[in-house]
Amino acid sequence: MARILIVDDSPTEMYKLTSMLEKHGHEVLKAENGADGVALARQEKPDLVMMDIVMPGLNGFQATRQLTKDAETTHIPVIIVTTKDQETDKVWGTRQGARDYITKPLDEEMLIKTVNSVLGGNQNK
């Protein structure tokens, strides 16, 4: 299955996401803020990044933009996972390069469906 990097500053959300993804056979990497997430993505080259928006320091929009514009990480799809559910946030997330946008609280079935959709045929690496 896929190696998925979760970037989220909430221990509760990190736990929920990790549990759901590991239950479906994915390997999970973790970062607690945008800067660490960008650094870890460059180092580990995960198959997918799940990015929160509201974090101290480098926020999720900024981190997503860095990952999608960097030649080293541009191939890694980013899914934004956030409580921000305004249409303007979704549009802005897409403009930063995110492949998809999911709002919390998370529905496990929808999460896994979105992950599989974004990964396409790459989840069996």
N, C-alpha and C positions, 0 to 999 in steps of 0.2 A: 504494500500500500504506500501511500504518499508520506513524505516528511513535511509536516505543516508547522510553520512558525506562528505562534500566537503573540501578538503585541497588545498588551492590556495592563493598565495599572491597578485594576481591581482584582484582589486575590479571589473573591467570590466568582467573578465572571471567568477568570482564568481557570478555576477549578471546574466550573460547569462545562466550558468549551473543551478542556482537556478530556474530561470524562466522556463526553459525547463522541469526540474524535477517536479516542483510544478504543472505545467500545466497538467502533467500526473498523478497527485494524490500522489506524494511522499512527505514525510516530510523531510525537509532539515536541517542538522546541519552544522555549518561552523567553520573552523579554518584557520588562515592566515599563518601558517608555520608548518613545519614538527613536531616540538616538541609539539606544541599545539594540532596538529592533533592526535598524538600518545596518549597524555594524555586524550583527549576528547573521543577517541575510547575506551580506557580502562574504562573510567567512564560511557559512555552512551551505549556501545555495539550496534552500529548501524548495520543494515542489510548489508550495503555495504559502502566502502570508495572509493571516487574518488580522486586520488592523482596527483597533479602537480609534476614535477620534479625539476625545477629550482626555488628554494626558498632560502632565507637567512637562515643561521644556518644549521639545519638538513634538507638535501635535500630529495626529494621524494623517491629516491632509498633507502636511509638510513632509512627513516620512514617506508617504505613498508617492508623492512627487519625486523625492530623491531616488527611491527605488526604481520607479518606472522610467526615469530619465538617465539613469546610470547604465552605461554599456555592460557592466558586470552583472547587473540584476534586472535589466529591462525584460528579460524572458520570464521572470517569476511573476505569476499572476497575483494580484492583491484583491482580497475581498474585504470591504469595510464592514465592521460589525460594531454597531453603535446604538445608543439610545436616541440620537438625533434623527428624527423622522420627517423633517421638513423636506419638501420637494427641492428647495434650493440647495440643501445639504447633499442630496443625492446627485444633483446635477454637478455640483462642485466636486464631489468625490470622483465622478466619472471623468471630469476634466483633468483631475490629477493623475488619471491613469488606472483607476480601480476598475476591475472587470465586473464586479457586482457589489451590491450594497444590501446588507441585512440589518434589520433593526431588532434590538433587544426589547423584551425578553425573547430568548431564542426558542424556536420550535425545532426539536431535534430532527424530525423528518425533513423539514424545509432546509435546515443547515446542511445535512448530508446530501440532499438533492442538489443544492447549490454548489457544494464542494465538488461533487462528481461532475456536474455540468461544466464548471470552470476548468477542472483538470482534464476533461475530455478523455482521451484514451491514454493519458500519461500516468494514471494512478497505479499502474503495476510495474513501476520502475524497479 
